[in-house]
Amino acid sequence: MERKTISVTGMSCNGCEQNVETALRNLDGVSRVEANHDADTVDVVLEDGVSDDDVNAAIEQAGYDVVA
């Protein structure tokens, strides 16, 4: 397992946090996720085999931007 903190822009409220969290929970291999709109971050715990591209795509499909 790997823990990552991802910088995300566009989250402005608790609803935004929930949108990002839901999008990531729908990915196989995401065992924990917590978004924080005040800090513009998402903390995730990923099982082996989950790629950064998959995580980033899920966040972007939810309508938010991943900061590289």
FENKAWO-V24338 format. One record per residue. N is the residue number from 1. PSI is psi as a letter, one per 20 degrees, with the letter a starting at -180 (none if undefined). D_CENTER is the distance of its C-alpha to the mean C-alpha in Angstrom with 2 decimals. Layout:
n=(N:N)
psi=(PSI:PSI)
d_center=(D_CENTER:D_CENTER)
This chain:
n=(1:2:3:4:5:6:7:8:9:10:11:12:13:14:15:16:17:18:19:20:21:22:23:24:25:26:27:28:29:30:31:32:33:34:35:36:37:38:39:40:41:42:43:44:45:46:47:48:49:50:51:52:53:54:55:56:57:58:59:60:61:62:63:64:65:66:67:68)
psi=(q:p:p:q:p:p:p:p:q:i:p:i:r:h:h:g:g:h:g:g:g:g:g:h:h:i:p:p:i:o:i:q:p:o:q:o:h:h:i:l:q:p:p:q:p:p:r:q:i:p:q:h:g:g:g:g:g:g:g:h:h:i:j:r:p:p:p:none)
d_center=(15.64:13.56:11.52:9.39:8.51:6.80:8.74:7.83:10.99:12.26:11.08:14.51:14.78:13.86:13.68:10.93:8.92:10.05:9.30:5.51:6.08:8.76:7.43:5.46:8.66:10.73:10.18:13.05:12.62:9.52:11.67:9.83:6.76:7.61:6.75:9.92:11.34:14.42:13.02:10.48:7.98:4.96:6.85:6.53:9.88:10.64:14.09:16.27:16.02:12.32:12.21:10.12:11.31:10.04:6.35:7.18:9.37:7.35:5.49:9.12:10.80:9.51:11.34:9.43:10.11:8.70:11.49:13.21)
